[in-house]
Amino acid sequence: MEIDFLFIKLLILLFNLKMIHAAITAVAGYLPEKRLTNLDLEKMVDTTDEWIKERTGIEERRILVGNDLGISELAIPAVQELCKKANIEPSEIDLLIFATVTPDMVFPATANIVCDKIGAKKAWGFDLSAACSGFIYALTVGAQFIQTGSYKKVVVVGADKMSSIIDYTDRNTCIIFGDGAGAVLLEPTTDDIGIKDFIHYSDGNGAQFLHMKAGGSKRPATFKTVENREHFVYQEGKNVFKYAVVKMAEVSLELMNKNHLKSEDIHWLVPHQANKRIIDSTVQRTGIHPDKVMVNIHKYGNTTAATIPLCLRDYETLLKKGDNLILTSFGGGFTWGAIWVKWAYDGK
Ligand code: UT7
């Protein structure tokens, strides 16, 4: 594989051809109004603001309230905002990839629902399920369609309505998660910017530590599964933590070494926002300066597939063309990985 790639690179050099890169040319996000604070949670379960802040770094999260409102409710305004910022019509989108574990329905794909609602008439799309790594997996998939020259406009959404699968009587999980949606636009460029490289992994053995017991084809919904509260996130936090602190740093360093990047070459580390202590440990292990790390967990908690695009949105004005970003995530599956992005524009 490596030899094939080198051969293609050689051909490109010999014939003075330009490689097509997938550049992120716009970023947007949308969060529901309702704030669920640590003080609110103190009234719901046996916890304290102090414990949550100290153990996770979270102060509040956003929750989508109202009947019959799915994750598309947050993703639609995010993608509309994205089109506005990029100055494109939704009808120009070729493909929309929707990373989520909380689709509106098991089927059809929420990608199809979003495309219909925003008027993305020529786009096709699909949902991608990789939990907290959903966005980085989807970004890598989307980039392939640009790099091969197949498409000109690919939208990658990372969005989750975690409140729909969280048990608000379980203090182990309800303090962590929140709802949110983020999206980026990928477009082709022959400049030396965009998605430069990636490494992804998965290990299904991790399913035992983080999963939803019922609602899939293995255990369809019954009165019993509902009574047993099996339609909520089940997490053995300590075990997940143990892997997350090692794997995000390990894969980031592997990607950096592969591309001869030193920690001082990295302008921004964009880690999945699961726990501030996991982020701090990743920063320490990679040697990247703590001032160069995107953090917004205190405002939104863990929004699963939305954390990374929401970080990009929140820090967009600080980003400069040519900045080296390492996006990294670890989550349910287990799934994990890292992407090296050379940022394509000065933040506005
Ligand atoms: O994004 C997807 C991947 N997910 C993650 O990366 C999450 C990884 N895990 C974590 O972030 C952490 O494990 C948690 C935040 C979930 C839990 O923090 P922890 O420091 O690992 O706590 P623990 O589960 O080891 O529990 C320590 C103690 C226990 O009490 P005892 O047994 O020592 O008496 C818990 O019962 O803290 C207790 N505890 C709480 N106390 C107050 C657990 N949750 C709470 C709570 N409030 N909300």
Boltz pocket constraint, residues with backbone or C-beta under 6 A from the ligand:
constraints:
  - pocket:
      binder: B
      contacts: [[A, 46], [A, 47], [A, 48], [A, 51], [A, 52], [A, 55], [A, 56], [A, 132], [A, 171], [A, 172], [A, 175], [A, 176], [A, 236], [A, 237], [A, 238], [A, 239], [A, 240], [A, 241], [A, 244], [A, 273], [A, 274], [A, 275], [A, 278], [A, 302], [A, 304], [A, 330], [A, 331], [A, 332]]
      max_distance: 6.0
